[in-house]
Amino acid sequence: MKTGLVVYDDSAPLPSISQLSYQQDDAKITFSLDIKGGSGAVLYQIDRAEIEADCKCVGDWLRYYESSSSEQRLVLQRHIKLRTKQNYAFRLRVVDSLGRKSAWSKVIKTKGKITHE
């Protein structure tokens, strides 16, 4: 008897970012990432926050981009245009088809050159 139920493999390892690199020039930042683990198709999310000029603190995080679900896990790239007078912080994570989320990446800040926190 056919039930139409979709069966997911919840024994698969949790999704994670196995490699993350980035490159910044004056007008854009490019993220490249590899994903491992996760059940079924995966997507990645990028959150962005403005860095306050007076205190150098990170403002509220907002969802900037969410990729489409895909089976692809290697050499994923996203280009983001930057406003030259504003400094930003970014963080990335992965979500699998079961809704399981990876930990957030380290915070990446733009300001002339990229720094980690």
C-alpha positions in Angstrom: 0.0 0.0 0.0 1.4 3.4 -1.0 1.1 6.1 1.7 2.7 9.1 0.1 4.9 9.6 3.2 8.3 11.1 2.6 11.0 9.4 4.7 14.0 11.4 5.8 17.3 10.0 7.0 17.6 11.5 10.5 20.7 9.3 11.1 22.7 11.5 8.8 25.3 13.7 10.6 24.2 17.3 11.4 24.9 19.8 8.7 28.0 22.0 9.1 30.3 24.3 7.1 33.4 22.3 6.5 35.3 25.2 4.8 34.6 28.9 4.6 36.7 31.5 2.8 36.0 35.0 1.7 37.5 37.7 -0.4 36.8 41.5 -0.2 37.5 44.4 -2.5 36.2 47.9 -2.3 32.8 47.1 -3.8 32.0 43.5 -2.8 32.7 40.5 -0.6 32.6 37.0 -2.0 31.9 34.0 0.3 32.9 30.4 -0.8 31.9 27.5 1.3 31.8 23.7 1.4 29.1 21.9 3.4 29.2 18.4 5.0 26.6 16.3 6.6 22.9 17.0 6.6 20.0 15.0 5.3 18.8 15.5 1.8 19.0 18.9 0.1 20.7 21.7 2.1 20.6 25.5 2.0 22.8 28.1 3.6 21.8 31.4 5.2 23.8 34.6 5.5 22.9 37.2 8.2 24.2 40.7 8.1 24.5 43.5 10.8 25.7 47.0 10.5 28.7 47.9 12.7 28.0 51.1 14.6 30.7 53.7 13.9 30.8 55.3 17.3 31.1 52.1 19.5 32.4 49.6 16.8 29.7 47.2 18.1 27.6 44.9 16.0 23.9 46.0 15.5 20.9 43.7 15.1 21.3 40.6 12.9 19.0 40.5 9.8 18.6 37.7 7.3 20.5 39.0 4.2 20.3 35.9 1.9 19.0 32.4 1.9 20.1 30.0 -0.9 17.7 27.6 -2.6 17.8 24.0 -1.3 20.2 21.9 -3.3 22.1 18.7 -3.2 25.3 20.6 -4.1 27.7 20.8 -1.1 31.0 21.9 -2.6 32.3 25.2 -4.0 29.2 27.2 -3.2 29.7 31.0 -3.7 27.8 34.2 -3.0 28.8 37.7 -4.0 27.5 40.6 -1.9 27.8 44.3 -2.9 29.1 46.6 -0.2 28.4 50.3 0.5 31.8 51.8 0.9 30.9 54.1 3.9 29.3 51.4 6.0 31.0 48.5 7.8 29.2 45.2 8.1 29.4 42.0 10.1 28.3 38.7 8.5 27.7 35.1 9.8 26.7 32.0 7.9 25.0 28.7 8.8 23.6 25.6 7.0 20.1 24.1 7.2 19.2 20.5 6.0 15.9 19.1 4.7 14.9 18.1 8.3 15.3 21.7 9.4 18.4 20.9 11.5 20.8 23.9 11.6 24.5 24.1 11.9 26.2 26.4 14.4 26.9 30.0 13.1 30.2 30.6 11.5 32.7 33.0 13.1 31.7 36.7 12.7 33.3 38.2 9.6 33.6 42.0 9.7 34.3 44.3 6.7 36.3 47.5 7.2 39.0 48.2 4.7 40.2 44.7 5.3 38.4 41.7 6.8 38.8 40.7 10.4 37.6 37.8 12.5 36.1 37.8 15.9 
